[in-house]
Structure formats: C-alpha cells, structure tokens
C-alpha cells in the first residue's frame, strides 16, 4: 500500500513539526525561567530549568489537566494542615 502525501506528516530533519514546536516551547520556557531566576538573584539557577523540564507536557490540554490537579492537591493540603493545626493544641497543658 502506497502512502499519499496527505497521510504523511510534515517533518523537518525527519522529526514531526509538532515535536519541534514542543521543543521550542520548552526551550523558551526554560530561558524565561532562568531570566526570572537571575533577575530575582536566587541562589540555585538550575532549579527553574529542572522545574520546567519536569512539568513539561507535550499538549496544552495535558498541561492544564496537570495544573488543575496540582491546584486541587494544594487546596486539599492547605485544608488538611489547618485542620491538623486546629485539632492539636499548640500550648502545653
């Protein structure tokens, strides 16, 4: 079976364009994170780059889903910490 041109994705250097756009987005996010890190004069300039690499998702929908779950986890953690602090006395009896 011979594949037509419409079935083959456009590639650059034998890599699909979608992969190139993902790589460029991650590279730009890393550079922006480094710029902010140096602007704020933080101690560890590699931390933002690692954070961008760990949190990167190939599609925007996956990134938004992950952000939503992280927000939900933060709310649960905040609620649990307030409940735990309220349940246990902070002063000696």
ABEGO torsion letter per residue (X at the ends): XBBBAAABBBBBGGBBAAAAAAAAAAAAAAAAAAAAAAAAGBABAAAAAAAAAAABBABAAAAAAAAAAAAAAAAAAAAAAAAAAAABBABBX
